[in-house]
Amino acid sequence: MLEIRLNCENCDKTLPNESDEAMICTYECTFCKDCVDNVLKNVCPNCGGGFEKRPTRPKAQLIKHPPKTDKVLKPVVENKYLEKNLNIDPRER
């Protein structure tokens, strides 16, 4: 089950459950769409994978399975995977 992290790991933008801007990689690293497009270039700095739009948990399930409240904040200084993966489709990495 997804944790539904509530902030961008890079810029700390708030990304509530219903956000259209929340993007996740296969390990659920969470970034805002602006950081994914303009800073990370769709290359996760933690694993080298690509990003997809995070699904929204149905409101009826939020009480039983609330989003994670702990913030993850690791501003990207250097993306060690960027040069290697920039021009490779995420499904081919």
C-alpha positions in Angstrom: 0.0 0.0 0.0 1.3 3.5 -0.9 2.3 5.7 2.0 1.0 8.8 0.3 3.8 11.2 1.3 2.6 14.7 1.6 5.5 16.8 0.4 8.1 17.1 -2.4 11.4 15.7 -1.3 13.3 18.4 -3.1 11.4 21.7 -2.6 9.1 20.7 0.3 5.9 21.8 -1.6 2.8 20.4 0.1 1.3 17.5 -1.9 -2.0 16.5 -0.2 -3.7 13.2 -1.1 -5.8 14.8 -3.8 -2.9 16.7 -5.5 -2.6 16.5 -9.2 1.1 17.6 -8.9 2.4 14.6 -6.9 4.7 12.3 -8.8 6.3 9.0 -7.5 8.9 6.6 -8.7 8.7 2.8 -8.2 10.0 3.1 -4.6 7.5 5.9 -3.9 10.1 8.7 -3.8 7.7 11.7 -4.0 8.4 14.9 -5.9 6.2 17.7 -7.3 5.6 17.8 -11.1 7.6 21.0 -11.4 10.7 19.4 -9.8 10.3 16.2 -11.8 10.1 18.2 -15.1 12.5 21.0 -14.5 15.1 19.8 -12.0 15.1 16.0 -12.2 14.2 15.7 -15.9 12.1 12.6 -15.0 15.1 10.8 -13.5 14.8 9.8 -9.8 17.9 11.0 -7.9 17.5 8.0 -5.5 17.1 5.1 -7.9 17.4 6.4 -11.5 13.9 5.4 -12.4 11.2 7.5 -13.9 8.1 9.1 -12.4 4.3 8.6 -12.7 1.4 10.6 -11.3 0.6 9.4 -7.8 -2.9 8.0 -7.5 -5.4 9.6 -5.1 -6.6 7.4 -2.2 -10.4 7.4 -2.1 -11.7 9.6 0.7 -13.6 6.7 2.2 -10.3 4.9 2.8 -8.4 7.9 4.4 -9.5 7.2 8.0 -8.5 3.5 7.8 -5.4 4.2 5.8 -4.3 7.8 6.3 -1.3 9.4 4.4 2.1 9.3 6.0 2.6 12.4 8.2 6.4 12.3 8.5 8.1 14.5 5.9 10.9 13.3 3.7 13.1 16.3 2.7 16.3 15.6 0.7 17.0 18.6 -1.6 18.8 17.4 -4.7 22.3 18.7 -4.9 23.5 16.3 -7.6 21.5 13.7 -9.5 24.0 10.9 -10.0 21.7 9.1 -12.3 20.8 12.0 -14.6 23.5 11.9 -17.2 23.3 8.1 -17.6 19.5 8.0 -17.9 18.4 11.3 -19.3 17.8 10.1 -22.8 16.6 6.6 -22.0 12.9 5.9 -21.7 12.1 5.0 -18.0 10.8 1.6 -19.1 14.1 0.8 -20.8 16.4 1.8 -17.9 
